[in-house]
Amino acid sequence: SFTTKSNINKSVRDNIPEIGSLSAYPNPFAGELRITLNLKKAARVNMSIVDISGNIVEIITNNALNIGNNELIWKPEHLSQGKYFLNAEIDGTLLSRELIYLK
């Protein structure tokens, strides 16, 4: 488990035209979550799942991703059901999406 804290953006933004957009389906979800990050340019992306206290509970990726649609699948294994945030930091800008996990 991680003890790192992450900023929780009170106004969750999942679309910033000059950076890209972040989507997650289905939401609410149980089992697996399909994440799509559409980037306006290739960039290093630090994507993580954060609980409501701001703790990073899982890192999805911390890699360079290509321009356009990048699809990832996330299958939570040891999390309680509840509210989480999907955060993607791209070039110092945070895209975030609220998630509801149902076990």
C-alpha positions in Angstrom: 0.0 0.0 0.0 1.1 3.5 -0.7 1.4 6.4 1.8 2.0 9.0 -0.8 -0.5 11.9 -0.8 -2.0 13.3 -4.0 -3.8 16.6 -4.6 -7.5 16.1 -4.8 -8.9 18.7 -7.2 -12.1 20.0 -5.7 -13.4 20.9 -9.2 -12.7 17.6 -11.1 -11.7 18.4 -14.6 -11.5 15.5 -17.2 -11.2 17.7 -20.3 -8.6 20.4 -20.9 -8.6 21.3 -24.6 -4.9 22.0 -25.0 -3.9 18.8 -23.0 -6.5 16.2 -23.8 -9.4 14.3 -22.1 -9.8 11.5 -19.7 -12.7 9.0 -19.6 -13.5 5.9 -17.7 -16.2 3.3 -18.5 -18.3 1.9 -16.9 -18.8 4.2 -13.9 -19.9 3.1 -11.4 -18.0 -0.2 -12.0 -17.3 -3.6 -10.6 -14.5 -5.8 -11.9 -12.6 -3.9 -14.5 -12.5 -0.2 -15.6 -11.7 0.8 -19.2 -9.7 4.1 -19.2 -9.2 6.2 -22.3 -6.8 9.1 -22.3 -6.9 11.2 -25.5 -3.7 13.3 -25.7 -3.2 16.3 -27.9 0.6 15.5 -28.0 2.8 12.7 -26.8 3.7 13.2 -23.1 4.8 11.4 -20.0 1.7 10.5 -18.0 1.6 9.8 -14.3 -1.8 8.1 -13.8 -3.0 6.9 -10.4 -6.0 5.9 -8.3 -6.5 8.1 -5.3 -8.8 7.6 -2.3 -11.0 10.3 -0.8 -8.3 11.1 1.8 -5.8 11.8 -1.0 -3.8 8.6 -0.6 -2.5 7.1 -3.8 -3.7 3.5 -3.7 -2.5 2.3 -7.1 -0.3 3.6 -9.9 -1.8 2.8 -13.3 1.1 4.1 -15.4 4.1 6.5 -15.2 5.2 6.3 -18.8 5.4 8.2 -22.1 2.1 7.8 -24.0 1.4 8.6 -27.6 -0.7 11.3 -29.2 -4.3 10.3 -29.6 -6.3 7.7 -27.8 -4.5 5.6 -25.2 -6.6 2.8 -23.7 -5.8 1.1 -20.4 -7.6 -1.5 -18.3 -7.6 -1.4 -14.5 -8.7 -4.3 -12.3 -8.7 -3.3 -8.6 -7.8 -6.3 -6.4 -7.6 -5.2 -2.8 -9.7 -2.1 -2.6 -12.9 -1.5 -0.6 -15.9 -0.3 -2.5 -16.4 3.4 -2.5 -15.4 6.7 -4.1 -12.0 7.1 -5.7 -10.4 9.5 -8.2 -8.6 8.7 -11.4 -5.8 11.3 -11.7 -3.6 11.8 -14.7 -0.8 14.3 -14.4 0.4 15.5 -17.8 3.1 18.1 -18.1 2.2 19.5 -14.7 -1.5 19.6 -15.5 -4.0 17.4 -13.6 -6.9 15.6 -15.3 -9.2 13.9 -12.8 -12.3 11.8 -12.9 -14.4 10.7 -10.0 -15.0 6.9 -9.8 -17.4 4.7 -7.9 -16.2 1.2 -7.2 -18.8 -1.5 -6.4 -17.4 -4.8 -5.3 
